[in-house]
Amino acid sequence: MSSTHTLRAQRRPLLQPLSAAIALSLSGGAVHAQQAAADAGDGLKLDAVVVTGTSSAKSKMRTSVAISTIESEGVAAVTAASSTDLLRGVPGIRAEASGGESNANVAVRGIPVSAGGARYIQFQEDGLPVLQFGDVAFATPDTWMRADAGFERLEVVRGGSAALLATGAPGGILNFISKTGLEQGGSLQLSKGLDYDHTRVDFGYGGRLSPKTRFFIGGFYRTGDGGREGADGTENGGQVRSNVTFELQGKSFVRFSIKHLDDHSPTFMPTPVRYVNGSIQEIPGLDPRRAAFYDAAWPLDNTLTGTNGRATSNIRDGLSAKSDAFGVEADLDVGGGFRLQNKFSWSKNSGRFIGIFPGDDVAAAPSGTTLATGPDAGAAYTGNKFTAVIFNTKVDNAGLMANDLKFSRDFDLGGGTKVSAVAGLYSSVQELDLTWNFNQYSLSASGEGARVLNVPGVLNGSPGFGGCCSNMQDSKYTTNAPYVVLNLESGALSADIGLRRDNQKASGAYYQSNAGLSYDLTRPNAIDYDFGRTSYSLGGNYALSKDLSVFARYSDGAAYNADRITFFNNPNLVNGKSPTIPTNKVKQAEVGVKVRGGGMSLFATLFHAKTDEVNVDVTTVPIFARENSYRSNGLELEGAARVGIFNLVGGLTYTKAKQADGRAPKRQAKVVYQLTPTAYIGDALTIGVGIVGTTKSLDDGPTGPLTITLPAYTVVNAFASYALNDRVTLALAANNLLNELAYTESNDGRGAARAYTGRTVKASLRYSF
């Protein structure tokens, strides 16, 4: 990343990270676009040192894991794209970021997206998890994450040692690493939507307070509709984060950090569609790229509380997220050749998920239907209608305390051979207090100007889905995980082997209501169990030359369950009476090659993954738990090339996956690809295109599993930036330029499907100082 002095003195380095950040934030385009212009011989930066998914810092060229990095002058300082949307361009990652600011589904290497969220992947900030569990229903980790000007880089590890170095993350680690004031200076940026409602201000500043003390502070504030007219005014809020680092003798340091997030954004749920012979067809007036239904004159939603009282909430509030976090990191030379590293974080997370979900198929409104709200309430209505089930779930507490302590020491065995021994203890306490309410309303089938209806025989605000889902849980999950790793460095060979023992204890209670009307508070369902599991990983990397390395790895890990095994299950499963606790097991093998030369670089990985899981999906009818088994094989390709003023970066993942019954997992395309060609014209202008695409896949439908085809799609994004002078840059960016209808999921109980938002165009002006 260019220094502030360089940004002022040279225009081209400013444009590199800026244009790439546009491409990444808008499309998740090629991961390394911002780097390739700086180094024509190695656009993938294979010599860059990474710290995620490895027990000791190593360059990509010497690690035996598949890892990608995104670096920029604030990845999302140019746009309001979600943090998960950045992942769409990482090979091997399947990110369904079609739900708005958060609530995305993320998977890796054919390991399934079977329940929502990111079950097998851990979202981290500075090396510690945002949440201990990635698939809590209606409380995914990205709910409390926002990419802004305070992020230095994103490191993405797929498979490999993630099973060893993080609890519950056998699929991979997504580590957002913060700026720490190593570079003096900052930036201020204003972004405005040109064809939709969007205003965002990003800021960041860092530098030295004294010769041994540095700091950084940054954040954003924005308002808008998320690109959908029916969500006017539902997007508002922001974040501020800062840290201060005290440098000690040698490379030792102590760092303190804080974060405050208070944000509101629309939740984009599936839109009613029709299924005809397994294909998806739009319903006139309901565009899945634009529909949001927040524009209805909604009454306040009256819901059951955990004490059998009643409370009201505004359906237009959408998804709200609040987080206050504090962290301490220490890296110390403690003498005798020993190094102590400790990372601690404490966060208080809360919020609410309000989503408007199609509870049945669109049909003609019966005789006697009238408008329920608005100035013409009581007037007859004769159009189409559907039942909107309001997923109104309150996250009372999702606070997390996490600490990772490790000691390490290097042993020189002579002859250029060195062994590094690492012993660590990871501990966490995850609070999880949830309150669910699903109420139903009759709604006109209109993408804009939707109205609440009075339908004869149907009571608006009554419990949806037969009152199945007014539930609450008050629980705590404690994890202690000791681990050991041995690293070998001997000439061209780098190898490691390690073990991790996860010990988890769950306590608390959950309740399920009587048809959504009340709880029997005298009869809690106990959560009281503990269990342990051992994971391991071993791998090696061999450098055939400075420009060519090969690696191989095998790992065995697991992801653990929280609320997914409480509601809708036999109470004996979690009250201590069950001899086994369901876990989701993943075994992976991979081999790969890293090569560069002639202005090009390539990272290729062959992988095999075996997954056995227990799953509960609350969008199915009826809701039930089931065991599944999956196998996947595939190839990841990530490459970069530079010819003259043109730079090309991209990736492709081929996955062949199947369930135990021989069928493909739902929503698993065989090919997913990313491509970003960029041209650097003179010292001031950068233009480019970001492309993200996938072949067709199958999803479940009302007639059975894998009966709906999600068509292949190619989303094209365009960007341009122009340096007005050494300090000021103007940028223009279009997301989904061709307005592609790109479906990411269907629903098996009714005609509904979710798609990416249609074309949005924004301009931004950035001032660096």
N, C-alpha and C positions, 0 to 999 in steps of 0.2 A: 504494500500500500504506500502511495506517495506521501512524503512528509508535507507539512504545511508550507514550508519554504519552497518546496518543489511545486506545489500547487500554485503558488503565487508567481513563480518565475517561469513556468512552462505550461502551456495550455494543454498539450496533448495528454499528459498524465492525469489531468483533471477529468478529461472526457472518458478515459478508459473505465474507471470505476462507475462513473455516473451513467454512461450508456448501458453498461452491463447490469447495473442495478435496476434500470428501467426494464430491461428484457427479463431479468429474473423475477422481479416483483410482479410484472404483468402476466408472464406466461410460464414462469418456472423454466425458461428457456435454457440454453446450455449453461452449465454450472460455472465454467471458467472463462466466460467472455471477457470479463474485466481484466484477466491476467494475460491473455495471449498476446495482446499488442505490446506488452512490456517485455516479453521474452519470446521471440520468434522461434527459438529452438525447442521450447518446452512449455506449451500452452497449458498443460496440466500441472505444472509446478511440482514435479515429482521429487525435487530436492527440498520442498517445503517441510518444515518440522511440524508434526501433528501431535496432539496430546490426548485425543479422544480414543477410547478403545485400546489403549496400550498402557502398560504399567510403567514405561519409561519413554520419554520423548524421543521420537525417531523421525527420520524423513520418510515420505511416502515410498521412496525407492527401496527402503530397507525394512519396511513393515510387511508382515504377512497377513494383512487384512485389506479388504477392499474399502477405500475411503475417498471421499470427495470433499472439497472445500469450496465455499463461497466467500469471497473477500470483496469488500467495497468500502467506500466512504459512507457507511450507513446503508445497509442493504435496502431498507424500505424508506429511506429518507426521501425518495423520489415519488413514491406512491403509497396508497393506503392498502395495498394487498396484504393478505394474511400471512402470518409466518409459515403456515403449512403450504400455502400456494407456491412458496419458493422451492418446495421439494419436488414439484412436478417435473423438473428437469434433471433430477438425479437418477442415473441409471440404476435399475433394480428396485427403485421406490415407486409404489403405486399410491399416489395421493389424490383422493377424491375431495378436492377443496371446493365443492359446489354448494356448501351450506352457509356461506357468508364468512364473516370474520373468523369464526372458529367452528367447532363441532365437526371437524373433518375426519374422514376415514383414511387411515394410512397403513399400508402393508408393504411387505418386502419379499421378493424372490418366490412368489407363489404361495407363501404362507398366507392363509385366507384373511379377508375382511369379512368376518362371519357375524359380527354383532355390532359393529360401529366402533369408532375411536381407533386407538393404536395399541391393541392388546400386546403385541410382541415387540414394540419399539418404545424406547424411553426418550421422552423430551427432557432435555437438560438445559439449565442455565449455568454456565461456568462450572460444569462438571458434576452438578447435583440435580436430582430429578425435580420437576415442577410438581408432579404427583407421583405417588408410588405405584399406582395402577393406571394403565393407559386406556382402559375400556370401561370406566365407570359410566353407567348410563346417564346421559345428559350432563356429564361433567368431565369432558375430555381434557387432557393437559393443555391443549392450545387455547382453551377458554381463558387461561390466565397468562398468556404469552402474547406479546406484540413486538414485532420487529420494527426497530426504529433507529435513529442515528447513533444510539449507544452501543450497537453491536459491531464488534470488530470483524468477526467472521463466523461462519457456520461450518462445523465439521460433521460429516455424515458417515458413520460406519455401518456397513451392511454385513450382518452375520459375524463370523469370525469370533474375536475375543470379547464381543459384547456380552455373551453368555457368562463370561468369567468376571468382568469388571463392572457389571451393573446388575442389580437384583431385578428379575422379571423382564429382561430385555434380550431374549435370545435372537431376535430378528435384527436388532441394530440399535444405534444410539444417534440421536440428533442433538448436538451440543451447540447452543448459541453462546458464543464467547464475547464478553463485553470489552469495550475499549477501556483503557486504564490511564490515559493521559500521557502515553509515551511520546505523542506528537503534540507540540504546542499549537493551539489554534482551534477553530471551530467553524460552524456553518449555520446558516439560517435559511430555511426554504419554505416557500409558499406554493401549494398545489391547488389548482381549480379544475373542476370538471367542466368540459365544454358542451357536452350533450347530456349531462346528468348532474344531479345535485351532489357536489363534493367540494369541501373546503378543508384543507389540512395545512397545519404549520408544524414543521420539524425543526428542532434545534439541537445543537451539541457543542460543547466546549470543554477542552482539557489542556493540561500542561503542568508545569512545575509550580508548587507553592514554595519550595525551598530546594536546595541541591539534592536532598534525599527524600523529598515528599512530592508526590504527584497526584492529580485528581482528574476525574471526568464527570460531567453532568450532561444529561441529554433527555430528550423525550419528544412528545408530540401532543397535539390536540386537533380533533377534526369533527366535522358535522357532515351529514349527508343522508343519502337513501340507499347506499350500497349498490347503486346501479339499477334499481328497480323502482319505478314510479309509485307503485303501491306502498312503498316503504318510506314515504316522505317523512323526514324528521326523526326517524327511529335510530339513526346513527349519530351518536354524540358521546364524547368523552376523550380520555387521553391517559398518558402515562408520564411519569418522571422517574429517572433512576440516576444514581450517582455512586461513586466509589472514591476512596482515598487510599493510597498505597504508601507505606513507610518502608523505604529500602534500608536494609541492614548490611552487615559486613558480607562481602562477597556477593553471592546471588541470593542471599536470604531476604525475605520480605514478609510483611504482614499487611493484609488488605481488609478494609471494612467496606461494606456495600449496603445500600438501601434501595427499595423500589416501592413506588405507590402507583397502583393502577385503579382507575375508576372509569369504566367504559360501558357503553350501551350500543348494541348493533342488531339489525334485523336477523332473524333466523329463517333461512330459505329452506323450506320443506318441499317434498315432492308436490308436483302440480297434477291435478286430474288429467288423465289421458284416456284413450281407448286402445284396447289391444285387438288387433285383427289378424288372425292366423299367425300369432306370435310376433307380430311387428307392432311398433308403437305409432299411434296416430294422434296428432294434436286435435283438440276440440276447439272449434271456432270460438275466438274470444278468450282463449286460455293459452297464452304463449309461455311454455316452461322456462324460457330465457328471461321473462319479464314479470311474471305473476308473483305476487307476494301476499295479497289479501289483507295487509295491514290497514288499507284505506277504508275498510268497513267502519260504520259507526258502531263500534263495539261497546256493549255494556261492560261494566266492571265484572271480572270473573270471580265468582264467589266460591271459595274452596274450603275444604276441611283442614283444620289445623291439627297438630299433634296432641292437643289437649281437648279435642272434640269441640272446639270453638269454630268460628267461621272467620274468614279473612277475605278481603277483596284485593285484586291486582289489576293493572291495566294491561290488556292483551297487547297493546302497541309498544309496550316496553321491550318486547323481543328478548334478546339475550343480554343479561347484565352480568358484569364481572367486576369484583373488587378484590384487590390483593395488596397487602402490606407485608413486605419481606425485609429481612435483615440477614446479612451474611458476614462471615469472617473466614479468611483464608490465610494460612501460614505455611511458609516454605523455609525450613531452617536447617542449617548445618549444626548438628548437636554434638560434634566431635567424634573422634574414633572412626572416622570415615562414614558415619551414619547420617542419613538425611531423614528428617521428619517433615511430613506433609499432612496438613489437616484442613479439610473444608467443612464448614458448618453453615447451615442455612435454617432459618425459621420463617415460616410464612403463615399468614392468616388469610385464607381464601374463602370467599363466599360469592353468591350470585343467584341468578334465576334463569331458567331456560323456559321461554314461552314460544312454542312453535305451533303453527296452524296446519294440521295434518288432515288429508282427505280420509274420512272414515268410511265412505262408501262410494259407489260410482255415481257419476253425473246422470241425472234423470229429470224428466219434466216435473215441475212442481205440481202437486195435486190441486184439485179444485178447492178453493177456500183459502189458499196461501196468501198472506199479506205481508207487507213490509213491516218490520218490527221496530225499526229505529229511524231517526231522521225527521225532518219537518213534514214529510208525507207519510209518517207512520200510520198504518191502518189501511193504506191503499192496496188494491188488489195487485198481485204479482202473478204473471203467467209464463215466465221463462223457465230456464233450467236451474236446478239447484243441486247441492250436495251437502252431506253432513261434514262439518268441520269439527274435528276433535282437537281441543286445545291441550297440547302437552304443556301443562303448567307445573314445572318441577322446581322446587326451591332447594338450593344448596345452602343449608344453614351453616355448615362448617366443613371445609375440605382442607383444613390447615395441615401443614407438613413440617416436621422437624427432621432434618437429615444431617448426618455427620459421617465423613469418610476419613479415617485416620490410617496412615501407612508409614512404615519405616522401611528404608532401603539401604543397601550397602553394596558397593562394587568390590569384587575380588579379582585381582590381576593374577592369572594363572601362568603368565609368561608366554612368549612366542606369539604375541598379538592376540591372545585369547583372554576374554574377560567374562565373568559371570556376575550378573546383578541379581540379588535376592530381594524380594519385596514381600513383606508381611503386612496385611491390613485388616481393619475391622470397619465394616459399614453398619451403621445403626440408623433406624428411622422410626418415627411414630406418625402414622397417617390417621388423622381424624376424618370420619366420614358420616356426616349427619344429613340425611336427605328427607324431603317430603314431596311425594308425588300426588298430583291431582290431574285427572283427564276428564274434562267436561265437554259436552257436545253442543253445537249450535247449527242451525240450518242456515246456509249461506247461498247467495245467488252465484251462479257459475259464470263469473266475470273477472277477467284478469285485472281490470281497472274499474274502480267504482263499485266493488263488491258490496252487497247489502245483507244484513242479518234479516232473516225471514221468520215469520210465524207460520209453521206448517201444522195443519190439524193433527192432533194426536201426538205431537212431538214437543217436549218441554225444553226450551233453550236453557242451557246452564245445568242440565241434569248430567249425572255421571255417564261418561262415554264407555263404549265397549262392555256394557252390562255391569259397570261398576268394578271392573277387574283391578283397576290400577291406582286407587287411592291407598298408597302405602307410605310407610316412613321407616327410617332406619337411623339408629344412634349407635355408632360403633367406633372402634379403635383397632388399628392393625399395627403391631409392633414387630419390627424386623431386626435381627442381628445376624450379620453375615461375615464371618472371618474368611480370609482368602490368602493364598500364597501363590507367588509367581516366581519362576526362575527364568532369567533371560540370558542367552548365550550370544556373545559376539566373538567370532573367530574368523578373521580374514573376510572372505566374501559371504560367509554364512551368518545369518541372524536367525535365532530360534528361541522359542519360549514354550513353557508348559506351566499350567496352573490349575488349582482347585479352589472352589468356592462352596461354602456350606451355608445355605439360607435357612434360618430358623425363624418361623413366623408364628405369632400368637394373635388371635382375634378375640375380641370381647365386645359385649354390648347386647343390643336387642333390636328386633324389628317387629313391625305390626302390619297386618293387612286388614283393611276395613271391611265392614259388612256392607257390600254393594255401594261403597263410596259414601256412606252416610255417617258412620261412626266407627271408632275403634273400641275394642274391649281392652281397656288399659290395665285390667287386672290379670291379663293372660298374655304377657310378652312372649315372643319366640326368642329364645336365648341364642346368642352368638358366643360360643365358648369352645374354642379348639386351638390346638397348636400342632405344628408338624415341621419337619425339616427335609431338605433335599440337597443333594450334592450335584454341582455342575462342574464341568471341566472343559479345557480347551488346550490344544497344542498345535503349533504351526511353525513353519520355517520359511525363510526367504533366502535365495542365493543369487548374488550379483554375478552374472556371467561377464559383465563389463560395467563401466560406469553408466552406460546407456541402456542396459538390458538386465532385467531381473525376472526371476520366476519364483512363485511361492505356492504353498499348499497349507491347508488347515482343516482340522476336524474339531467340532465342538458339540457339546451336549448341554442344553439349558432348558429353562422352563419359564413360563409366565404364570403368575398366580392370580387367583380370583378374589374379588371382594363382593360387591352386591350381586354379581352375576350368579352366585350360588346361594343367595338368601331368598329373595322373592321368588314365588312360583315353584319352589322346590319343597321336598319333604323336610320339615324342621329338624329331623334327626341328622340331616347332613351336616349341620353347622353347630349343633348344640353339645358336641362332645361324645355323642353316641355312635358316630360313624367311625369305623376303623381306618378309613382312608379319606383324605380330603382331595377333591378333584383338582388336578393341575393340568396345565397345557404345555405339553412337552415338545421340544424341537431339537432334532439332531441335524447337523449340517456338515457337508464336506464341500471343499472348494479348492480349485487350483487356478492360478492366474499368471499373467505375464505383463510386465511394464516395459515399454520400449519407447525411445525417442531418437530423433535424428532427422536431418534434412528439412528442418522447419516443421516437423510433425511430432506428435506424441500420442501414445495409445495405451490404454489400460483395459485388459480383457480378462474376464473371470468366468470360468465354468463352475456351476454350483448344483448341488443336490440337497434338498431339504425334506425331512420327514416330520410331519406334525400330527400330534394326537391331542384333541382338545375336548372340553365340555363347554357348551354354549347355550345361552338364553337370549333370544331376540324378542324384544317387547313390541316390535311392529308386526309380528306374525299373529294369525288367528287360527287356532287358539295359541296362547303363549305356553311354551314348555321348554324343558331342558333336554339336550340331546348330545350324544357323543359322536364325534366325527374324526376321521383319519384322512390325511392328505399326503400326497407325494408330489414333488415338483423337481424338474430338471431345467436348466437353462443356461443362457449365455448373456453376460453383461459386457457391453462395449462402450467405452468413453474415449473420445479422441479430440484432438485439436490440430489445426494446420494454419500456416500463415503464408500468403503469397502476395508480395507487394503491399498495397494498401488494404488488402482484403484478409479478413480473419474468419475462420470457420471452426466452430466447436459444436459438438453434438454427442449424442448417446443413443444406444439402442439396446433393448432387453428382449430376448426371446425366452419365453417360459412355456414349458409343457407340463401341465399340472393335472392331477386327477384325484378324486376321492376314492375311498375304499371300494365303492361300488363301480368304479371305472369311469364315472362321469367327471367332467371338469368342474372345479370349484366355481361358484357363481361370481360373475363380474371379473373373471380372470382372462384378459386378452392374451393372445399368443405373442403379439409384438407391441411394444410401446417405444416410441422414439421421440427424440428432441433434436432440434437443429437451429443454430443461430448464426447466419452469415452477417458479418458486420464490415462496413467500409469506413476507413479513417481518411477523410478528405481534407488535405491541408492541415493546419494547426488548430482549426476551430470546429470543424463539422464532423460529426459522427452519425451515420445512419445505419439501420439494420432491421432485420426481421427475426422474430422468435417464433418457432414452430413447435407445437406439441401435438402428438397424434397417437392413435391407438387403432389396432384392428378390432373387429367386432368381438363381442363376448356374449355370454348367456346369463340370464338372471331368472329368478323364480317368478311365477305368475299365478293367477287364480286357478289355472288348470293343472298346476303342478310344478315341481322343481325344474329349472332350466328350460322353461317354455317360452321365455321372452328374449328376443334378440336386441341387445344394445348395439346400435350400428357403429361401424368404424367412424372416426371423426379426425379432422385435422384443424386445430385452432391456430390461426395465424395472428401474430401480434407485430406491430411496427413501432419503431422508436427513432427519434432523432434528437440530437443535442447540439447546441451551438454556443461556443464560448464568446460572449460579447466582449470580455476582456479577461485579465488574469484572475479576477475575483468573481465575476458574474457569469452564470451559465443558464441559458434558456433551453428547456426540454419539452418535447411533445411526444405523447405516447398513446397508442391505441391498443386496447385489450379486445381480443376476439374481433379483429378488424373486419372479417367477412361475415360476422354475425352467425357463426356456425351453431347449429343445434346439436350440442354435444351432451348426450345422456350419460349419466354416471351410475344410475341405479333405478330399478323398478321396485314395486312392492307386491308381495305374493298374494295378499288378501283382497286387493281392489285395483282398479285402474288408476295408477298414479306412478309418476316417474320424476326424477330430479335431474336437472341439467345445469350446466354452467350459465352464468349470466351472459346476456348478449353484449353487443359492442358498446364500449365506453371509451371516451377520449378525454384526456386531461392534459393540461399544460402546467409546467412548474418553473419557478424562477429560484435559483440558488445563489446565495452570496456566501463566499468563503472569506474568513478573516483569521 
